């Protein structure tokens, strides 16, 4: 969410903040459920939208650290 509490939207798509506890939980639940359903190949699109976000929940992380965190969470769920 932005500083006003509104969802962050980039190119008409909502952005999930992988540094926020709710964002982490959403990503974990999604990829864990897909992995348990039998999916083994994951194509993750629109990651560059994270580079257009002004601020993240964890203010100490830069854009590329946040992308790295996103993939760390995904790898944790599918390996």
trRosetta pair geometry for C-beta under 8 A, 3 or more apart (Angstrom, degrees):
i j d omega theta_ij theta_ji phi_ij phi_ji
1 4 7.9 -122 165 72 96 52
1 5 5.2 -5 170 -152 136 33
1 6 6.2 144 -156 68 85 25
1 7 6.0 -57 -103 -91 69 35
1 8 6.6 -170 -118 -25 16 84
1 17 8.0 -77 8 -8 51 134
2 5 7.2 -51 67 17 64 17
2 6 5.2 -10 37 59 106 82
2 7 7.8 28 -5 104 86 11
2 8 5.5 124 -52 -79 86 84
2 54 7.2 51 -130 45 94 119
2 55 7.9 103 -138 48 58 97
3 55 7.4 60 -57 42 92 135
7 14 5.3 -36 167 -130 131 104
7 15 7.8 155 172 40 83 68
8 14 7.1 101 76 -158 58 58
8 15 4.4 -44 96 46 108 114
8 17 7.5 83 26 -51 135 100
8 53 5.7 37 174 -120 156 100
9 12 6.5 5 176 -122 113 20
9 13 6.6 149 -156 67 71 30
9 14 5.9 -41 -98 -91 73 48
9 15 7.0 -171 -96 -6 21 88
10 13 6.0 -34 70 61 66 85
10 15 5.6 52 7 -52 107 119
10 49 4.1 155 83 -157 139 102
10 52 4.7 122 -124 79 137 135
10 53 7.2 -85 -47 -63 132 73
11 46 7.6 -141 65 -138 131 116
11 49 6.5 -109 26 -105 110 112
13 46 6.1 -52 104 -170 165 156
13 49 6.3 -78 80 -112 120 163
15 49 5.6 -153 -98 132 107 116
15 50 6.6 144 -155 -90 121 60
15 53 5.8 -169 135 -77 163 120
16 23 4.7 148 172 -143 83 99
16 26 5.9 -123 -149 86 137 136
16 27 6.4 151 130 -59 141 98
17 20 4.2 65 91 -2 114 111
17 23 4.3 -139 74 -47 60 163
17 53 7.4 150 -96 -164 92 163
17 56 5.4 156 -151 -145 115 83
17 57 5.3 119 138 -10 141 102
17 66 7.6 -62 -155 -156 68 128
18 23 5.3 -127 -88 131 25 120
18 24 6.1 83 -164 -82 58 68
18 27 6.0 17 -113 -20 92 157
18 50 8.0 -17 9 -114 106 140
18 66 6.0 138 54 -174 103 80
18 69 4.9 162 114 109 122 104
18 70 4.2 -155 -39 -83 164 75
18 73 5.9 -152 -158 6 118 144
19 23 6.9 23 45 65 36 136
19 24 7.6 18 -143 -50 7 103
19 56 4.7 70 38 158 138 122
19 57 4.6 -171 102 57 95 94
19 58 3.6 -113 -180 12 135 106
19 61 5.7 -171 -88 37 146 145
19 66 6.0 -70 -33 -120 112 96
19 69 6.2 49 -74 107 77 163
20 23 4.0 84 61 7 94 110
20 24 6.8 -163 84 -9 46 82
20 56 7.5 -139 -39 -179 85 79
20 57 3.8 132 -79 -26 79 154
20 58 7.9 -148 -60 -17 48 78
21 24 5.7 -52 -144 35 30 112
21 25 6.3 31 156 -19 63 107
21 57 7.8 -136 -2 148 62 163
22 25 5.6 -53 -146 37 32 113
22 26 6.3 36 154 -22 64 105
23 26 5.7 -53 -148 34 31 112
23 27 6.4 27 156 -15 65 106
23 57 7.3 -172 14 -2 128 137
24 27 5.9 -59 -148 39 30 108
24 28 6.1 29 156 -18 66 110
24 73 6.0 -144 -142 -117 80 145
25 28 5.8 -55 -144 39 29 111
25 29 6.1 28 159 -19 65 109
26 29 6.0 -57 -145 37 25 109
26 30 6.2 25 157 -19 63 111
27 30 5.8 -58 -147 37 28 112
27 31 6.3 8 165 -3 65 111
27 70 6.9 -134 -135 -145 159 73
27 73 5.1 53 112 125 133 139
27 74 6.8 -80 170 -69 113 74
27 77 7.8 -152 137 -19 78 148
28 31 6.6 -67 -143 45 23 96
28 32 5.7 21 164 -17 64 117
28 73 6.1 -94 -69 -178 79 106
28 76 7.4 -35 -114 90 94 116
28 77 5.7 179 -142 -78 59 126
29 32 6.0 -59 -138 41 22 110
29 33 6.1 23 161 -19 61 112
30 33 6.1 -64 -152 36 22 108
30 34 6.4 15 156 -14 62 109
31 34 5.6 -51 -141 39 36 111
31 35 6.1 38 157 -21 66 105
31 42 7.1 15 -131 -112 104 155
31 73 7.6 135 29 130 145 84
31 74 5.3 -177 -99 -134 167 69
31 77 3.9 99 105 100 113 149
31 78 5.7 -79 169 -46 112 100
32 35 5.8 -55 -147 37 29 111
32 36 6.3 26 155 -16 64 109
32 77 4.6 -104 -65 -154 70 111
33 36 5.9 -57 -145 40 28 109
33 37 6.3 29 154 -21 63 109
34 37 5.6 -58 -149 36 31 113
34 39 4.5 -34 164 42 91 136
34 42 7.2 96 116 -95 143 111
34 78 7.8 -23 87 -92 100 108
35 38 8.0 134 175 2 29 10
35 39 6.2 -83 -91 66 35 82
35 40 7.6 77 -132 -90 71 50
35 77 6.0 -178 -8 146 141 85
35 78 4.8 -164 -87 -111 130 70
39 42 6.8 84 142 -71 118 82
40 78 7.6 139 -139 -172 47 109
42 74 6.8 -160 112 -179 157 125
42 78 6.3 -101 -12 -91 139 169
44 47 5.9 55 129 -55 103 112
44 70 7.8 151 177 139 150 119
44 71 7.5 -167 50 -95 166 85
44 74 6.8 -53 -72 -103 145 169
46 49 4.9 9 169 -10 89 119
47 50 6.1 -31 177 10 57 113
47 67 5.7 80 173 -135 112 109
47 70 6.9 176 -134 89 104 153
48 51 5.4 -36 -170 18 62 116
48 52 7.7 57 141 -16 69 97
49 52 5.8 -57 -164 31 48 112
49 53 7.6 62 142 -37 68 93
50 53 5.8 -36 -160 4 47 118
50 63 6.0 144 128 -159 88 84
50 66 5.5 -157 174 105 132 121
50 67 5.5 162 78 -73 147 86
50 70 7.1 -130 -62 -28 160 146
51 63 4.6 68 -115 -174 64 143
51 64 7.8 27 -94 -62 98 66
51 67 7.7 -3 -56 -49 85 125
53 56 6.4 71 120 -67 133 79
53 63 7.3 153 51 -110 89 92
53 66 7.8 -73 57 92 133 168
55 59 6.3 -10 -164 -109 103 87
56 59 6.7 176 69 -84 71 40
56 61 5.8 -45 68 70 144 105
56 66 5.6 -166 -79 -95 160 138
58 61 4.7 46 104 5 110 114
58 66 7.8 168 62 -94 107 93
61 65 4.2 -136 -160 97 91 125
61 66 5.2 117 134 -61 125 80
61 69 6.8 -10 -154 -20 156 140
62 65 4.9 93 52 10 70 106
62 66 7.1 -129 100 -8 36 90
63 66 5.8 -60 -155 32 29 112
63 67 6.7 27 151 -17 65 103
64 67 5.4 -43 -146 34 42 114
64 68 6.4 47 151 -20 65 102
65 68 5.5 -51 -149 37 34 115
65 69 6.4 39 148 -22 64 103
66 69 5.4 -49 -148 34 34 115
66 70 6.6 42 150 -24 63 99
67 70 5.5 -46 -152 28 34 116
67 71 6.7 25 154 -10 64 104
68 71 6.1 -60 -152 41 32 105
68 72 6.3 39 149 -26 65 105
69 72 5.4 -50 -146 31 33 116
69 73 6.5 34 156 -19 64 102
70 73 6.0 -58 -156 34 29 109
70 74 6.5 24 151 -15 64 108
71 74 5.4 -50 -142 39 38 113
71 75 6.1 42 157 -21 68 104
72 75 5.9 -54 -147 37 28 110
72 76 6.4 35 151 -26 61 105
73 76 5.6 -53 -153 29 31 117
73 77 6.8 22 153 -15 63 108
74 77 5.9 -65 -156 37 33 108
74 78 6.2 -6 163 6 70 116
75 78 6.4 -77 -136 50 28 89
75 79 5.5 -1 179 -1 71 124
76 79 7.2 -61 -118 40 12 94
